Amino acid sequence: QGQLLELGGGLVQAGGSLSLSCAATRNIYRLGTMAWYRQAPGEQRELVASITNVGSTDYVESVKGRFTAFRDNDKNTIYLQMNSLKPEDTGVYYCNTRRNDLRWGPGTQVTVSS
């Protein structure tokens, strides 16, 4: 089925930046559109950003202008550059295909302090 491993989370002050990566054990070009999700404490997992296999992106309104998703198909890795972080960005960040058809990875914790 393939595995996913998210890295790069941490604790940062509001206004700071973090760079996340997600490595897949499958060919992500063939998987098509990949996506980043996050789950805040007590909340459901939500879609944050998606990126097609040719690099077209889409973002939830709350992160537009602050987050940038990109991918390296040769490395089977997607990335999420997060700038101007806000406390409401706190959560566990996951990646998956847009169809969620891979087993979820462990995620990476992002904590933004005010």
C-alpha positions in Angstrom: 0.0 0.0 0.0 2.9 2.3 0.6 4.1 4.2 3.5 4.4 7.9 4.4 6.8 9.6 6.8 6.3 13.2 7.8 9.1 15.2 9.3 10.0 18.8 10.2 7.5 19.7 12.9 8.4 21.5 16.1 7.7 24.3 18.4 7.9 27.8 17.0 6.7 31.3 18.1 4.0 33.0 16.2 5.3 34.7 13.1 8.0 32.0 12.7 8.5 29.4 10.0 8.7 25.7 9.6 9.4 23.4 6.7 7.7 20.0 6.6 8.6 17.1 4.3 6.7 13.9 3.5 8.5 11.0 2.0 6.6 8.2 0.3 7.7 4.7 -0.5 5.7 4.8 -3.8 6.0 6.8 -7.0 4.2 10.0 -6.1 4.0 11.1 -9.8 1.8 8.0 -10.4 -0.2 8.7 -7.3 -1.3 12.0 -8.7 -2.4 14.8 -6.5 -0.9 14.8 -3.0 -2.1 16.7 -0.1 -1.3 18.1 3.4 -3.7 17.7 6.2 -3.7 18.8 9.8 -5.5 17.8 12.9 -5.8 20.2 15.7 -6.5 19.0 19.3 -10.1 17.9 19.5 -10.8 18.6 15.9 -11.2 16.5 12.8 -8.4 16.2 10.3 -8.7 19.0 7.6 -7.2 19.5 4.2 -4.6 22.3 4.2 -3.0 22.1 0.8 -3.0 20.0 -2.3 -0.5 19.7 -5.2 -1.0 18.0 -8.5 1.6 15.8 -10.0 2.7 18.8 -12.2 2.8 21.2 -9.3 -0.4 23.1 -9.4 -1.5 23.9 -5.9 -4.6 24.8 -3.9 -4.9 25.9 -0.3 -7.4 26.3 2.4 -8.3 30.0 2.7 -6.7 30.3 6.2 -3.2 29.5 4.9 -3.2 31.2 1.6 -0.2 33.5 1.2 1.6 31.9 4.1 2.0 28.2 3.2 3.6 26.9 0.0 3.4 23.3 -1.1 5.8 21.8 -3.5 7.0 18.4 -4.6 10.0 16.5 -5.9 8.7 13.6 -7.9 12.2 12.1 -8.3 12.5 11.9 -4.5 8.9 10.8 -4.0 8.7 13.6 -1.5 6.3 16.5 -1.0 7.0 19.6 1.1 5.1 22.3 3.0 6.8 25.6 3.7 5.0 27.4 6.4 5.6 31.1 7.1 4.0 33.6 9.4 2.7 30.8 11.6 -0.2 31.5 13.9 -1.3 29.7 17.0 -4.3 28.3 15.1 -1.9 26.5 12.8 -1.0 24.2 15.7 -1.8 20.5 15.1 -0.4 17.3 13.7 0.4 17.5 10.1 -0.1 14.6 7.7 0.3 14.0 4.1 -1.5 11.6 1.8 -2.9 11.4 -1.7 -5.9 13.7 -2.3 -8.0 10.5 -2.3 -6.5 9.4 1.1 -5.8 6.0 -0.3 -2.5 5.4 1.4 -2.1 4.3 5.0 -1.7 7.4 7.2 1.8 8.1 8.5 2.6 9.1 12.0 2.3 12.8 11.2 4.5 15.6 12.6 3.5 17.9 15.4 3.5 21.6 14.8 3.1 23.8 17.8 2.9 27.6 17.5 3.1 29.6 20.7 1.6 33.0 21.0 
